[in-house]
Amino acid sequence: MASRLNRVARWTAIVLLAGMGARALLAQQPAVSATGSTLIRAGRLLDVVSGGYRPTAAVLVTNGRIVQTGTFSELQPRAPAGTKVITLPGVTLLPGLIDAHAHVLATMDGRMDPSSNILAAITEVGLAGRIRLGIPNARDLLMAGFTTVRNLGHSGIDGDIALRAAIDAGSIPGPRILAAGRKITPPGGQSVKIQTGDAEAILREEYIPIHTVTEAERAVSDLVAIGVDVVKIVADDDTRVLTRDEIAAIVAAAHRAHLRVAAHATTAPGIQAAIDGGVDTIEHGNDATDAMLALMRDKGIALVVTAYTLETLRDIYLWDSVMSDEERAAAEKQMTSFIDSYATLVRRAVKAGVKVVAGSDMWMLYPGKTRGQATKTMLRALVRTGMSPASVIRATTVDAADVIGWSDRVGSLTPGRYADIIGVLGDPLRDISALDNVAFVMKGGTVFVPPPR
């Protein structure tokens, strides 16, 4: 255990050193400190619970927490002496956004197959290289309005835990991170093909493969020891599926440590095993049947939807590729079929009463976009499945906070919650793309995107 903790401390030091440049850049921006009080005055406030606006909105913040919301005339007399006032005319306030399925330390090449990407990340990029990629990704996510992310793997050994520590220390800008560490997988890992006698050692740089219930319990103990916030499992990878008993053992061990379990599950056998094992969220859920969705609803298992638009898939996977017109048309047809089938799943899940929250699953380089901009493409994808903008906003705020177990901290502009507040231009209830127009970002009472002058 001591060696694992020392490893985390070592990687945290690397992140702190690598983040000095980001911290210097941040210092050049006007910022309001988390200490003291701030009164934010805006054009209106979006109540994400009711899905309606409150006009002439104001929020009083003290020491990084929300004290009260109301009108400016109501709150101004109650503000302590020395309170800073931020005026945002024409701006809509809402809670900071949440990505429930992020991969902050992964920036892989969509033109390569998954196995080549993961092996390159392990053997060529390395953990230090991934941290160097994760620092700007974290910054870009925060500047785009994502104040919380649940990082579900592809961080090497403990990389997301080190990045979380550096962000929490204020050394680099970034969202609050729920770190999962390495994924627990069936033998062979996930999406990797290795033909070498050293396969197990390579796999353990990215995953914790298990063969038995005893190994499942030990894997959770190892993750708890290094300080994860959530346990991520891979219930299925092609025909390799964790058993119901293995998953149940993981869930029991995680719940004893007050951690939730997120399960990558795309096939019917994997989804069923995850449901029977009692996981807290199903990630993706492609082949879920109506009966499975009904079980998820009854057991309170949420579906973390990872939806894409055709534009997103085209830009990530077909950019700069040498393809004939026929090959490109065939690839786009396959992408369209995938998008349509997934949209059907989302509509069925909503109809069944399953709680749906948004996850980007953005682990690829998106040419021409920052990680924050790339992550936001999930919002348009969800609207295109038939969800209303109000429902999509709930899926990235209050509902997401509930599903990740942080509803007492984030997800709504409620007194006592962290002062994670963003301001956007436009009407996000009419057009979800208004969330692209971020004019203000506060996390924990500190302003990272100051109001326009």
C-alpha positions as CSV (number, residue, x, y, z in Angstrom):
1,M,0.0,0.0,0.0
2,A,2.8,2.4,0.9
3,S,4.4,1.9,-2.6
4,R,1.1,2.7,-4.3
5,L,0.7,5.9,-2.2
6,N,4.3,6.9,-2.9
7,R,3.6,6.4,-6.7
8,V,0.6,8.7,-6.5
9,A,2.7,11.3,-4.7
10,R,5.4,11.1,-7.3
11,W,2.9,11.5,-10.2
12,T,1.3,14.4,-8.3
13,A,4.6,16.2,-8.1
14,I,5.1,15.7,-11.9
15,V,1.7,17.2,-12.5
16,L,2.5,20.1,-10.3
17,L,5.7,20.8,-12.1
18,A,4.1,20.4,-15.5
19,G,1.2,22.7,-14.5
20,M,3.4,25.7,-13.7
21,G,2.9,27.1,-17.2
22,A,-0.9,26.7,-16.9
23,R,-0.8,28.3,-13.5
24,A,1.2,31.3,-14.9
25,L,-1.3,31.7,-17.7
26,L,-4.2,31.6,-15.3
27,A,-2.5,34.2,-13.1
28,Q,-2.7,36.6,-16.0
29,Q,-6.5,36.5,-16.1
30,P,-8.6,38.7,-13.8
31,A,-10.0,36.4,-11.0
32,V,-12.2,36.7,-8.0
33,S,-10.9,34.7,-5.0
34,A,-12.8,31.9,-3.5
35,T,-12.5,33.6,-0.1
36,G,-14.8,36.5,0.9
37,S,-18.2,37.2,-0.7
38,T,-19.3,37.8,-4.3
39,L,-22.7,39.0,-5.5
40,I,-23.4,38.0,-9.1
41,R,-26.0,40.0,-10.9
42,A,-27.3,38.6,-14.3
43,G,-30.1,38.9,-16.7
44,R,-31.7,35.7,-15.6
45,L,-31.1,32.4,-13.9
46,L,-32.0,29.0,-15.3
47,D,-33.7,26.8,-12.7
48,V,-32.5,23.4,-14.0
49,V,-34.9,21.5,-11.7
50,S,-38.1,23.2,-13.0
51,G,-36.7,23.9,-16.5
52,G,-37.7,27.6,-16.3
53,Y,-36.1,31.0,-16.0
54,R,-36.0,33.3,-13.0
55,P,-35.8,36.9,-14.2
56,T,-33.5,39.5,-12.7
57,A,-31.4,36.9,-11.1
58,A,-28.6,37.2,-8.5
59,V,-26.5,34.8,-6.6
60,L,-24.7,35.5,-3.3
61,V,-21.5,33.5,-2.8
62,T,-19.4,33.3,0.3
63,N,-16.1,31.3,0.8
64,G,-16.8,29.3,-2.3
65,R,-20.3,28.3,-1.5
66,I,-23.7,29.5,-2.6
67,V,-25.5,31.4,0.2
68,Q,-28.7,32.5,-1.5
69,T,-30.3,33.1,-4.9
70,G,-32.9,35.8,-5.6
71,T,-33.2,39.3,-7.0
72,F,-30.3,41.8,-6.7
73,S,-32.5,44.1,-4.6
74,E,-33.2,41.2,-2.2
75,L,-29.6,40.1,-1.8
76,Q,-27.7,43.3,-1.9
77,P,-28.7,44.4,1.7
78,R,-27.8,40.9,3.0
79,A,-24.3,40.9,1.4
80,P,-21.4,41.3,3.9
81,A,-19.4,44.4,3.8
82,G,-16.7,44.3,1.2
83,T,-18.7,42.0,-1.1
84,K,-17.5,42.1,-4.7
85,V,-20.2,42.7,-7.3
86,I,-20.1,41.1,-10.7
87,T,-22.6,42.4,-13.2
88,L,-23.5,40.2,-16.2
89,P,-26.2,42.0,-18.3
90,G,-27.9,39.8,-20.8
91,V,-26.3,36.6,-19.4
92,T,-28.1,33.4,-18.3
93,L,-26.7,31.8,-15.2
94,L,-26.9,28.1,-14.6
95,P,-24.9,25.4,-12.7
96,G,-21.5,24.3,-14.0
97,L,-21.9,21.4,-16.4
98,I,-21.0,17.8,-15.6
99,D,-19.5,15.2,-17.9
100,A,-20.4,11.9,-16.4
101,H,-18.1,9.9,-18.7
102,A,-14.8,11.7,-19.4
103,H,-11.3,10.6,-20.3
104,V,-9.3,13.7,-19.5
105,L,-5.9,12.2,-19.9
106,A,-6.6,10.5,-23.3
107,T,-6.1,12.3,-26.6
108,M,-5.9,9.4,-29.1
109,D,-5.9,9.4,-32.9
110,G,-9.3,8.4,-34.4
111,R,-7.6,7.2,-37.6
112,M,-6.0,4.3,-35.6
113,D,-7.8,1.3,-34.3
114,P,-8.4,1.2,-30.5
115,S,-5.8,-1.5,-29.8
116,S,-3.1,0.5,-31.5
117,N,-4.2,3.7,-29.7
118,I,-4.1,2.1,-26.3
119,L,-0.8,0.4,-26.8
120,A,0.7,3.6,-28.1
121,A,-0.6,5.4,-25.0
122,I,1.0,2.8,-22.7
123,T,4.3,2.3,-24.5
124,E,5.0,5.4,-26.5
125,V,3.2,8.3,-24.7
126,G,3.6,7.0,-21.2
127,L,2.0,8.3,-18.1
128,A,4.1,11.5,-18.0
129,G,3.1,12.2,-21.6
130,R,-0.6,11.6,-20.8
131,I,-0.4,14.0,-17.9
132,R,1.0,16.6,-20.2
133,L,-2.0,16.0,-22.5
134,G,-4.4,16.0,-19.5
135,I,-3.4,19.4,-18.2
136,P,-4.6,21.4,-21.2
137,N,-7.6,19.1,-21.6
138,A,-8.6,19.9,-18.0
139,R,-8.1,23.6,-18.5
140,D,-10.2,23.6,-21.7
141,L,-13.0,21.7,-20.1
142,L,-13.2,24.2,-17.3
143,M,-13.1,27.2,-19.6
144,A,-15.9,25.6,-21.6
145,G,-18.1,25.5,-18.5
146,F,-17.5,21.9,-17.3
147,T,-16.8,22.3,-13.6
148,T,-17.1,18.6,-12.7
149,V,-16.1,15.4,-14.6
150,R,-16.2,11.8,-13.8
151,N,-13.0,10.3,-15.3
152,L,-13.6,6.7,-16.2
153,G,-10.2,5.3,-17.2
154,H,-7.5,5.6,-19.8
155,S,-5.3,7.4,-17.4
156,G,-2.6,4.8,-17.0
157,I,-1.7,4.0,-13.4
158,D,-3.1,6.6,-11.1
159,G,-2.8,9.5,-13.6
160,D,-6.2,10.9,-12.9
161,I,-5.7,10.8,-9.2
162,A,-2.5,12.8,-9.5
163,L,-4.3,15.3,-11.9
164,R,-7.2,15.6,-9.4
165,A,-4.8,16.4,-6.6
166,A,-3.0,19.1,-8.6
167,I,-6.4,20.7,-9.5
168,D,-7.6,20.5,-5.9
169,A,-4.4,22.2,-4.7
170,G,-5.1,25.1,-7.1
171,S,-1.8,24.5,-9.0
172,I,-3.5,24.0,-12.4
173,P,-7.0,25.0,-13.6
174,G,-9.5,22.3,-14.2
175,P,-12.8,20.8,-13.2
176,R,-13.5,18.8,-10.1
177,I,-12.5,15.2,-11.0
178,L,-14.0,12.0,-9.7
179,A,-11.1,9.7,-10.5
180,A,-11.6,6.0,-11.3
181,G,-7.9,4.9,-11.6
182,R,-7.6,1.8,-13.7
183,K,-10.6,-0.1,-15.0
184,I,-11.4,-3.6,-13.7
185,T,-11.7,-5.9,-16.8
186,P,-12.1,-9.5,-17.8
187,P,-8.9,-11.3,-18.7
188,G,-7.3,-9.6,-21.7
189,G,-8.2,-6.1,-20.8
190,Q,-10.4,-4.0,-23.1
191,S,-10.0,-3.4,-26.9
192,V,-6.4,-4.6,-26.9
193,K,-4.7,-7.4,-28.9
194,I,-1.3,-8.3,-27.6
195,Q,0.6,-11.3,-28.9
196,T,3.5,-11.5,-26.4
197,G,4.4,-13.3,-23.2
198,D,4.5,-10.0,-21.4
199,A,0.9,-9.2,-22.2
200,E,-0.2,-9.2,-18.5
201,A,2.5,-6.7,-17.5
202,I,1.5,-4.4,-20.4
203,L,-2.2,-4.7,-19.6
204,R,-1.7,-3.8,-16.0
205,E,-0.3,-0.4,-17.1
206,E,-3.9,0.4,-18.1
207,Y,-6.3,-2.1,-16.5
208,I,-6.8,-4.5,-13.6
209,P,-7.8,-7.8,-15.3
210,I,-9.5,-10.3,-13.0
211,H,-10.2,-14.0,-13.2
212,T,-12.0,-14.8,-10.0
213,V,-14.3,-13.3,-7.3
214,T,-11.3,-13.1,-5.0
215,E,-9.3,-11.1,-7.5
216,A,-12.4,-8.9,-8.0
217,E,-12.5,-8.0,-4.3
218,R,-8.7,-7.4,-4.2
219,A,-8.9,-5.1,-7.3
220,V,-11.4,-2.9,-5.4
221,S,-9.2,-2.9,-2.3
222,D,-6.3,-1.7,-4.4
223,L,-8.3,1.1,-5.9
224,V,-9.7,2.2,-2.6
225,A,-6.1,2.3,-1.2
226,I,-5.0,4.8,-3.8
227,G,-8.1,7.0,-3.2
228,V,-10.4,6.6,-6.2
229,D,-13.8,8.3,-6.1
230,V,-15.6,5.7,-8.3
231,V,-15.0,2.2,-9.5
232,K,-15.1,1.6,-13.3
233,I,-15.6,-1.9,-14.6
234,V,-15.7,-3.3,-18.1
235,A,-18.6,-5.8,-18.0
236,D,-18.0,-6.9,-21.5
237,D,-15.4,-6.8,-24.3
238,D,-16.7,-8.7,-27.3
239,T,-17.3,-12.2,-26.0
240,R,-15.4,-11.8,-22.7
241,V,-17.8,-10.9,-20.0
242,L,-17.4,-10.5,-16.2
243,T,-19.7,-12.9,-14.4
244,R,-22.6,-11.9,-12.2
245,D,-20.8,-13.1,-9.1
246,E,-17.6,-11.1,-10.0
247,I,-19.6,-7.9,-10.6
248,A,-21.6,-8.5,-7.4
249,A,-18.4,-8.9,-5.4
250,I,-17.0,-5.6,-6.9
251,V,-20.2,-3.8,-6.1
252,A,-20.3,-5.1,-2.5
253,A,-16.7,-4.1,-1.9
254,A,-17.1,-0.7,-3.5
255,H,-20.3,0.1,-1.6
256,R,-18.6,-0.8,1.6
257,A,-16.1,1.9,0.8
258,H,-19.0,4.3,-0.1
259,L,-18.0,4.2,-3.8
260,R,-20.3,3.8,-6.8
261,V,-19.7,1.4,-9.7
262,A,-19.9,2.4,-13.3
263,A,-20.1,-0.4,-15.8
264,H,-19.0,-0.3,-19.5
265,A,-21.6,-2.6,-21.0
266,T,-22.7,-2.7,-24.6
267,T,-23.7,-6.3,-25.3
268,A,-26.8,-8.0,-24.0
269,P,-24.8,-10.5,-21.8
270,G,-22.7,-7.7,-20.4
271,I,-25.6,-5.5,-19.6
272,Q,-27.6,-8.3,-18.0
273,A,-24.6,-9.3,-15.8
274,A,-24.1,-5.7,-14.8
275,I,-27.7,-5.3,-13.9
276,D,-27.8,-8.6,-11.9
277,G,-24.5,-7.6,-10.2
278,G,-26.1,-4.4,-8.9
279,V,-24.0,-1.7,-10.6
280,D,-24.9,2.0,-10.2
281,T,-24.6,3.1,-13.8
282,I,-24.6,1.4,-17.2
283,E,-22.3,3.2,-19.6
284,H,-23.3,3.1,-23.2
285,G,-25.9,0.2,-23.0
286,N,-26.2,-0.2,-26.8
287,D,-27.9,-3.6,-26.8
288,A,-30.2,-3.1,-23.8
289,T,-33.6,-4.7,-24.3
290,D,-36.9,-3.2,-23.0
291,A,-36.9,-5.8,-20.2
292,M,-33.4,-4.7,-19.2
293,L,-34.4,-1.1,-19.2
294,A,-37.3,-1.9,-17.0
295,L,-35.0,-3.7,-14.6
296,M,-32.7,-0.7,-14.6
297,R,-35.6,1.6,-13.8
298,D,-36.8,-0.7,-10.9
299,K,-33.3,-1.0,-9.5
300,G,-32.4,2.7,-9.8
301,I,-29.6,2.0,-12.3
302,A,-29.0,5.0,-14.5
303,L,-28.0,5.0,-18.1
304,V,-25.0,7.2,-19.0
305,V,-25.6,8.0,-22.6
306,T,-22.6,8.6,-24.9
307,A,-24.2,10.0,-28.0
308,Y,-22.5,11.5,-31.1
309,T,-23.5,13.4,-34.1
310,L,-22.5,12.3,-37.6
311,E,-20.4,15.5,-37.8
312,T,-18.5,14.5,-34.7
313,L,-17.8,10.9,-35.9
314,R,-16.8,12.1,-39.3
315,D,-14.4,14.8,-37.9
316,I,-12.8,12.4,-35.5
317,Y,-12.5,9.2,-37.5
318,L,-12.3,10.3,-41.1
319,W,-10.2,13.5,-40.9
320,D,-7.2,13.6,-43.2
321,S,-7.9,10.0,-44.3
322,V,-7.1,8.7,-47.8
323,M,-10.4,7.1,-48.9
324,S,-12.2,6.7,-52.1
325,D,-15.7,8.3,-52.5
326,E,-17.2,4.8,-52.2
327,E,-15.2,4.0,-49.0
328,R,-16.2,7.3,-47.4
329,A,-19.8,6.8,-48.3
330,A,-19.8,3.3,-46.8
331,A,-18.1,4.6,-43.6
332,E,-20.7,7.4,-43.2
333,K,-23.5,5.0,-43.8
334,Q,-22.2,2.8,-41.0
335,M,-21.9,5.8,-38.7
336,T,-25.4,6.9,-39.5
337,S,-26.8,3.5,-38.7
338,F,-25.0,3.5,-35.4
339,I,-26.3,7.0,-34.5
340,D,-29.9,6.1,-35.5
341,S,-29.8,2.9,-33.4
342,Y,-28.4,4.7,-30.4
343,A,-31.0,7.5,-30.7
344,T,-33.7,4.7,-30.6
345,L,-32.1,3.4,-27.4
346,V,-32.2,6.8,-25.7
347,R,-35.9,7.3,-26.6
348,R,-36.7,3.8,-25.3
349,A,-34.8,4.5,-22.0
350,V,-36.6,7.8,-21.5
351,K,-39.9,6.1,-22.2
352,A,-39.1,3.3,-19.7
353,G,-38.4,5.8,-17.0
354,V,-34.7,5.2,-16.7
355,K,-32.7,8.2,-15.5
356,V,-30.5,9.3,-18.4
357,V,-27.4,11.4,-17.9
358,A,-24.8,12.7,-20.3
359,G,-21.3,11.4,-20.9
360,S,-19.1,12.5,-23.7
361,D,-16.8,9.4,-23.8
362,M,-14.4,11.9,-25.5
363,W,-11.1,10.1,-25.6
364,M,-10.0,11.1,-29.1
365,L,-8.4,14.1,-30.6
366,Y,-11.0,16.3,-32.3
367,P,-9.1,18.3,-34.9
368,G,-9.9,22.1,-34.7
369,K,-11.6,21.8,-31.3
370,T,-10.5,22.1,-27.7
371,R,-11.4,19.3,-25.4
372,G,-14.2,21.4,-23.9
373,Q,-15.6,22.2,-27.3
374,A,-15.4,18.6,-28.4
375,T,-17.2,17.5,-25.2
376,K,-20.0,19.9,-25.8
377,T,-20.9,18.1,-29.1
378,M,-22.7,15.5,-26.9
379,L,-25.3,18.1,-26.1
380,R,-26.4,18.5,-29.7
381,A,-26.3,14.8,-30.1
382,L,-28.7,14.3,-27.2
383,V,-31.1,16.9,-28.6
384,R,-31.0,15.1,-31.9
385,T,-32.2,11.9,-30.2
386,G,-35.4,13.7,-29.3
387,M,-34.5,15.0,-25.8
388,S,-35.6,18.5,-25.1
389,P,-32.9,21.1,-24.4
390,A,-34.3,21.4,-20.8
391,S,-33.9,17.6,-20.4
392,V,-30.3,17.7,-21.8
393,I,-29.4,20.4,-19.4
394,R,-30.8,18.4,-16.5
395,A,-28.8,15.4,-17.8
396,T,-25.6,17.5,-17.5
397,T,-26.4,19.2,-14.2
398,V,-28.8,18.1,-11.5
399,D,-29.5,14.6,-12.7
400,A,-25.8,14.0,-13.4
401,A,-24.9,15.2,-9.9
402,D,-27.4,12.8,-8.4
403,V,-26.1,9.8,-10.4
404,I,-22.5,10.4,-9.6
405,G,-23.3,10.8,-5.9
406,W,-22.5,14.5,-5.6
407,S,-26.0,16.1,-5.5
408,D,-25.1,17.6,-2.1
409,R,-22.1,19.4,-3.7
410,V,-22.8,20.3,-7.4
411,G,-25.5,20.3,-10.1
412,S,-27.8,23.1,-8.9
413,L,-27.6,26.7,-7.7
414,T,-28.8,25.7,-4.2
415,P,-27.6,27.2,-1.0
416,G,-24.8,25.2,0.5
417,R,-23.6,23.8,-2.8
418,Y,-20.2,24.7,-4.3
419,A,-20.4,28.0,-6.2
420,D,-19.9,26.3,-9.6
421,I,-21.7,28.8,-11.8
422,I,-21.5,29.5,-15.5
423,G,-23.1,32.2,-17.6
424,V,-24.0,31.9,-21.3
425,L,-25.3,34.2,-24.0
426,G,-28.5,33.3,-25.7
427,D,-31.4,31.0,-24.8
428,P,-30.3,27.4,-24.1
429,L,-33.9,26.2,-23.6
430,R,-34.6,27.2,-27.2
431,D,-31.3,26.3,-28.7
432,I,-28.8,24.1,-26.9
433,S,-25.9,25.6,-28.9
434,A,-26.3,28.7,-26.6
435,L,-24.2,26.7,-24.2
436,D,-21.3,27.2,-26.6
437,N,-21.4,30.9,-25.8
438,V,-19.8,30.8,-22.4
439,A,-19.3,34.4,-21.0
440,F,-18.6,33.5,-17.4
441,V,-17.2,30.5,-15.4
442,M,-16.9,30.3,-11.6
443,K,-15.7,27.2,-9.8
444,G,-15.8,27.1,-6.0
445,G,-16.1,30.9,-5.8
446,T,-13.1,31.5,-8.1
447,V,-13.7,33.1,-11.4
448,F,-11.9,31.4,-14.3
449,V,-13.7,33.1,-17.2
450,P,-14.2,36.7,-16.3
451,P,-17.2,38.7,-17.5
452,P,-16.7,40.4,-20.9
453,R,-15.7,44.0,-20.7
